Amino acid sequence: MINLLSQNTDSIPFILKRDVVASIDTIPANKFLSYEYLPLNSSKVLYNIDAMGSEAAFYGVEGVMRPFIQQFGGFIFLVFVLLFIMGSVVFASSGLSHFAGIRSLFSFDNRSTKSDKKLVTTIDVLSKLFYAFQTYIIYSILFFVIAVGSSNQLYSGYDHLVLYLQITVVFALFFLAKYLLYGITGSLFSKTKTNVLIDTYLKVFFLTGILSFVPIIIFIYVPETKIYVLLFLSTLFIVGRAAIILQSYLFFIKAHIGSSFYFVYLCGIEIMPYLLLYKAIVLIN
């Protein structure tokens, strides 16, 4: 037998130079606990059934609420589908009659055109009322989605409903206030039975809803295009305000009203209400 070691070697002793404090649990504590354990009985072999029943159960933590679009996106889509179907029926009945006066919005001659003098049927009135209602609904939804998206709070279903009702009420009051202001201004200074200011305002209102229908759907369901949709809606808003300002300016010239009064009208009716509406939405949010 060959001895590989030329001499006998003793085992080398390990000496602890200092006391070592054993760490019971090096995992930092958290809400889900570092580890789970089952209590043992006095024998330290079997589980203690009685103690297990008296242990405080940990049920976890409340999860983060799903985004708004995941909770109510289907319902909003059904609203848009219903509006689209009703709009198709109205469009098939009235045709292009509600688009006849678009050119007159940017005309420097505010006299009544042939399209304005023709007989207005019941279908034409109902179609314009529907498109005005459609504009009211889709823009209420748009303002609501923007308010929810810009907020850091977590809303429940009831909170969403209350917020939407607040926005719809503010929007309705804003629309009625503008309508009354145009009606009072037109009745005071107009020499004809037709109110050019109200006609222009309603025309711009429901045409804005028609042109904004698809972009608002894209804004809600395709978030990557939000900035482009907002640019389009902002441009549409500016063009509509420009048409109203132009027709109101021609109205004041025809009524022989001074430019100083028109400046007051411009600031008080055309600019200030939108600043107040924006402030109201911010406060609600």
C-alpha positions, 0 to 999 in steps of 0.5 A: 500500500502506497502512503501518499502522505509522508507524515501524519496530519492532525485535524486543524481546529477552528477557533472563533475569535469573537461572538457571532450574533445569529440573525433570526430573519434577514428579510425585511418585514413587509405587509405580506410577512417575511415567511409563514410558519405553523406553530408546533405543540410541546413535543415540537414534532406535531402541529398545534391545531388549537394555536393554528385556529387562534392565529390572526389570519392575514388577508392581504392588501387591497389591490389597485383599482382598475383604470376607468376605461377598463371599468366603463369603456364598454358602456361608453362604447355602447353609447357611441354606437347608439348615437351612431345608429340614431345619427345614421337614421337622422342623416338618412331622413334629412340628408345634407340640409343641415350642412347648407349654411356652412358657407354663410358662417364665414361670409362677410355678408350677413344677409339671409341666403336662399338656404336660410329663407327656404321652408324649414321642415319638422325633420330639419328641426329634429335633426338639428336638435339631435345633433346638438344633443349628440354634441352635448353628450360626446363633449360631456364624456370627453371632459369627464375622461380628461378629468378622470385621466388627469386626477391622481385619485382612485374613484369608485363607480359611485364617484365616477357617476357623481363626477360625470353628473357634475360635468354634465350639469356645468356644461348644460348651464354653460350652454344655456347661459350662452344661448340666453346671452345671444338671445338677449343681445340679438333681441336688443339690437336686431332689426329683423325677426331672425337672430343671427347670433343664435343661428350662428351659435347653434350651427357651430355647436351641432357641426362641431359635434358632427366633426368631433364624433370619430376623433373623440372615440379615437381619443378615448380608445386609442391613447397614443393619438391623444395629442393629435386629437386634441390638436384637431379639436382645438383647431375646430374650436378656434375655427368655430369661435372665429365664425361666431366672432365674425358674424357677431362683428358683422351684426354689430356693424349692421346695428350701428353699434360702436366698437367699444361696446363690441369689445365689451361683448367680445370679452364678456361673452366670447372669452370669459365664459370659456375661462370660467368653464375651464376653472369649474372643471379644474375645481371639480377635478 
